Amino acid sequence: DRDGVNKTFSGLMKILFPHGEATIDEIEEILRFSIEGRKRVKDQLMRIDSTYARVNFSYTEPGGRDKAVMTLEEGEYPGYYHRTISEGDVELPVGEQPTGGNAVAGAAEPLLKEQHLMFQENQKGVTYDKLFGPYLKGATVITLTDPYLRAFYQVRNLMEFLETVVRHKNPGEEVNVNVVTTRDDFKGSNQKEQLDRIKDSANAVGVKFNYEFDQSGSIHARHIVTDHGWKISLDRGLDIFQHYEMNDAFTFSNRLQQYRQCKAFEITCLKLGSGE
């Protein structure tokens, strides 16, 4: 498998960068592509014959961290992807549906744990409900820090995040959601108007929404912190989806997040100590 990856990688590098001018990011992209191609072949063979030895498809970054490589299908359909021919059509466990399904209704309570999750470019089946919902449930104060809540689509992402909060809170309880962001230098009045409209709307569904503009000009990190001890670090903030037609009410990608393609992104879920 390593020889196959090396041949593919070397061939692509010679074709695309004959003079060796590739950047680190470009080299990584080609390496992941080469590993993924070989992995697809190996995974297909293992579906036919489960006696094939398993292979760890990963690579090591210059800093020494190992990064696993998954195919898009593996991430989107984990309950089907590794099924062999001998297993037949086995019923999926509750809550494990091929497109993500509904993360709330009918799903078993997930076991919360600290974890680091990576998602690929063009991956589908990802939703705020699945990413954040279980970690938000039971919280009475949620603080979202994201310096980039300026453009309309970014504020719409915020609205969809609040929808996740509403779906996971107890109906009779009020949740405080505090947002820290930066003011748009060019369209600050539009930004404020949109956030004020969200604030007015949130009151009717049991969410006390507040926002503030950071004046220091130094916030860059994006994260969610809850008052019951979880912190979710977001390398892209809420901006995880590729462009989709927001004005077309008759496309499912407009209405349902699991049908949108993602950008490549990572999140880290951490349990905070009592003193943090």
Secondary structure as GFF3:
##gff-version 3
##sequence-region A 1 276
A	DSSP	alpha_helix	2	16	.	.	.	ID=ss1
A	DSSP	alpha_helix	24	48	.	.	.	ID=ss2
A	DSSP	beta_strand	58	60	.	.	.	ID=ss3
A	DSSP	beta_strand	66	68	.	.	.	ID=ss4
A	DSSP	alpha_helix	72	76	.	.	.	ID=ss5
A	DSSP	alpha_helix	78	81	.	.	.	ID=ss6
A	DSSP	three_ten_helix	85	87	.	.	.	ID=ss7
A	DSSP	beta_strand	115	119	.	.	.	ID=ss8
A	DSSP	alpha_helix	128	136	.	.	.	ID=ss9
A	DSSP	beta_strand	141	145	.	.	.	ID=ss10
A	DSSP	alpha_helix	152	168	.	.	.	ID=ss11
A	DSSP	beta_strand	175	181	.	.	.	ID=ss12
A	DSSP	alpha_helix	188	202	.	.	.	ID=ss13
A	DSSP	three_ten_helix	203	205	.	.	.	ID=ss14
A	DSSP	beta_strand	207	213	.	.	.	ID=ss15
A	DSSP	beta_strand	223	226	.	.	.	ID=ss16
A	DSSP	beta_strand	230	234	.	.	.	ID=ss17
A	DSSP	alpha_helix	252	255	.	.	.	ID=ss18
A	DSSP	three_ten_helix	257	259	.	.	.	ID=ss19
A	DSSP	beta_strand	265	271	.	.	.	ID=ss20
###
